[in-house]
Amino acid sequence: MPGTSQTRAYVALLLSVALWGSYPATAKLALVDFPPFFLAAVRCTLASCFLLMLLARSSSDTIRGLGPGAAGVFLVLGAAGIWGSMQFTYLAIYYTTAGNAVILQAVTPVVVALFARVYLGERLRRVQWLGVSASVFGVLLVITRGRLALLEPADLHVGDFITLASLCSWAVYTVYGKRVLASYSPLLATTAAYVMGTLLILPTAMVVAPLFPTPRLGSLTAWAVVVYQGVLGAVAHIWWYRAVQIVGPSQAAIFTNLQPIVGIVLAPLLVGERIGLWQILGTACVLVGVGLTTRAHLRPASPENKDPH
């Protein structure tokens, strides 16, 4: 595989996860004025329109393979990556801290590796299972704030558990997308996923609207976050899929280690959150676990582990 292509893929992954690392803190700013489902709906609508314009201006090769049979494939992508992941990530951040959200998101490579084990047949060695255990322990430290034995149910943040559920949706989007990219271009797959996901999010937002405060449509901060996350987030999704196409889902997921670092720095700066000792220790355990879980993908690929694309 050409070194230049890999280098560009790594740069794209680096920029994408740095952007995503800023999402919890910036989303927290928007959630002051926009409820979570409304925020997801307007962001995804903007992103879908932007991506459709890009797709309309692209070459005919970009839409290769598009046909009636693609609807089901894109529906899975949209349901997992947009409706299930993005929408409920906003809901999670609404009910927890930006710091907790970004730390828990660091376990993404472990979740992706487990899904790849089931769906793509990628093997996990003993040391990788040890990494899974370390990451789970780190997650427990963050969720319980170190009070594993003395924790009261009232001390738990429901948003932390919603974050973990949304990570499973993102793992489906990443792992399933690996096979989708064998037939469709990254721009087409991303655009179709956004459009399908938006079509699912809009009715959801209308149904749950009475459960949340009315959005303050005059908030410049909230609209700035919508544009920032909607347009740049759409571009990042394209970059992500192009990189996954080159280096594979598990190796791409390694780069999400940068997310908690960016998020932990921004949470105190943007929303004034205090990052405690247990969050730092939990982050360390998660990142050690991620390192162990993904270590096989840092070595030269053996014939059975090479990316087929």
N, C-alpha and C positions, 0 to 999 in steps of 0.2 A: 504494500500500500504506500503510495507516495508520501514522503515525509512532510511535504508542504500541506497536503490535505489534512494530515493529522494535526499539524501545528495550528492551522486555521480552525479546526474543530475544537481544539483545546482552548483557543482564545475565545471562541464563541461560547463555549461552556462556562468559561471564567466570567465573561461579561453577563451571561444570562443569570447565573446563580448569585452574582453580586447584586444584580437588579432585584431578584426575588428576595434576597436577604433584607432589602430595604422595605419590602412590602408590609410586614406586620406593623412597623412603626408608622409608616405613612398611612396605612389603612386605618390605624387607630385614630389618626387625625381626622380622616373623612367620616369615621363612624360616629363622631360627635354630632354630626348634622344629617348624615344619611344612614338609615337602618341597613343591616347587612344584605338582605335580599334585594333591596332597591339598589344598593351600591353595586352588587354583582350584575344586576340587570342592565344598568346604564353603562357600566364598563364593558360588558360583553357586547352590547349593541353597538357601541362605538368601535370596538375592536373588530367586530364582524364586518361593518361597513368599510373600515380601513383595509382589511384583508381582501374583501371582494374587489376593491379598486386595484389593489396590487395584482390580484389574479387576472382581472380584465386586461391589464397592461402587459401581462407576461406572454411568453411564446406559447404556441399551440402544444408544444411538447409537455408543458407544465400540467396539462389536464389529460395526459395520456391515461387510458384505462377507465375513464369516467363513463359510467353507464348505470342502468337501473339497479344492477346488482351491488353497486357501491353504497347504496343508501344504508343498508344494514351495518356495513363496516363503519361508516362515518357516524352512525347513530351510537355505536358502542364507544367510539372515541369521544364524541360530544358528551355522552352521559357520564363517562368516567372522568375525563380530563377537565371538563368545564362545569357541567351540572353538579357532579359529585365532589370534585376536588375544589375548584375555585369558589363556588357558591358557599360551600360549607366551611371553607377556610375563613371567609369573612365572618360567618356566624361564630366560628370558634374564637376568632380574635375579639369579637364583640363581648364574649363571655369570659375571656381570660386576659392575661397581660401580653403585650407585644413580645416581651422577653421570653416568656414561656412558649409562646407560639413558635418563634424562630428556633429555639433550642430543640423543641420536639420535632420540628421539621428536619433537623439534622439527621434523624434516624431514617430518612428516606432511602439511602443506599441499602440499608439492611432490609427494608420492606421490599425494595425492588429486587434484591438478590433472592429473597424467599419466593417472590412471585416468578422470577426467572427460573428458579429451581423447579417449580411446578409446571410452568407453561412452556418454557424453552428447553427444559431438561438439563440446565446448567447444574453441575455438581457442587455441593458445599462440603469442604473438608472439615476435620475436627476443629482445627484452629478457627475456621470461619463460624462454626456453631458456637465456639467460645466467644467470638465477637458478637454474635447475636445476643448471647446472655449478658455480656457487658453493656450492650446498648439498652437492653430491656431494664437492667438495673439502673442505668443513668436516667432513663425515662421515669422510673419510679421515684428516684430522688427528686427530680424536678416537679413531678405531679404532687408528691406528698410533702415537699419542702423538707426532706430529711426525717420526717416523723413516720417512719414505716410501721412502727409498732403502736404508737400512741395517737395515730391519726383519727380524727372524728370525721364522719361523712360530710359535715357542714364545712369542713376545711378544704374540700376538693373543689376545683374549678371544672365545671361541666365543659367549658371550652377546651380544656386539655384533652378530654376524651374525643370531642368532635374533631380536634386536630388530627389525632391518630387515625380516626375513621377516614378523614379526607386524604391522608397519606396513602391509604390502601387504594383509593380511587386513582390517585396520581400514579401509583405503581402499575395499575392496570393500563392506564393511558400510555405509560412508557414502554412496558413490556409488549403489550398488544401492538403498539405502534411500530415496534421493530419489524414485525411481519407485514404490516400494512405498507411500510415503505419499500417493500420489494415490488409493489405494484403501482404505488402512487407517489407523486413528488411531495416533498415536505411542505411546500406552499399550498398545494391542493389539500393535503391531509389536514393541515392546521386550519385552513379556511373552513373546510367542511366541518371539522370538529367544533369550531367556534359557532358557526351558523346553527348546527344541530343543537349544541349546548344552549345557545341563546334561546332557541325556540322552546326548550324545556324550562329554562330559567324564568322567562317572562310570565307564564301562567302561575308558576310557583310563587313568584314575587307578589302577584295580585292576590293569590289565595291567603298568604300569610301577612299581608299588609296591615290588617286590623290588630295584629299582635305586637306591633312595634310603633314607636312615635312617628308622626308625620314628618317626612323629609323636609329640611329647610333648603328650598331650591335656590335661595339667594347666597348660599355659602360658597365663596370663591375658593376657599381651601379645599372643600370637598370636590368641587369640579376640577380643580387642578390635579388632585390625586386621581380622579377618573381618567383624565387625559394622559397623565404620566403612566399609570398602570395599564390603561387600555391600549394606547398606541405602542409604547415600548414593550409592554407585556406581550402583545401580539407578535412583534418582531422577535422577541426572545423565544417564543414558542417555535417559530420557524428555525431559528438558529439551533435550538435544542434538538429538533427532529433531524436537521441536517447533520448535526454532530453524532446523534445516536446512529444514523445511517452509516457513519464512517467507523466509529469506535465501539459501537455496541451499547446496550442499555446499562449494564452493570458498571462498565468503566466510566460511562458518562455520569452516572450517579455519584461517583467518587467526588466529583467537583462540588457537590452540594455541601461538602464540609465547610466551604467558605461562608455559607448562609448564616450560621449562628454567630460567626465573628462579626459580620456586617451588622446583623440585627442587634447584638449585644451592645455594640458601640452606639447605634442610632436610638435605641429605646430610651436611654437616659437623656440624650441630647434633644430628641424631638418631643417626647411625651413625658419626660421627667420620671420615668420608672427607675426604681432601685433594683439593681442586679445583686442578689444575695449570694452567700457562700454556697448554699445547696444548689443553686442554679449553675454556678461555676463548676462545682464538683460533678454535677449531673452532666454538664456539657462535656467535661473531660472524659467521663465514662462512655458517653455516647460516641465521641470521636475516636476513642481507643477501640471501641467495638466496631465502628465503621471501618477503621484501618485494618483490623483483623479479618473482618468479613469480606473485604474487597481486595485483600493482599494478593490473591491468586491472579487478579486481573492486572496487577502491576508488573507481573513477570512476562517474558516473551510468551506469546500464545502458542500452546501446543496445537497439533492439528485438530483435535476435537474441540478446542476452545476458540479457534479463530473465527472472526466475524465473517459470515458467508458473503457479505456484500462489500 
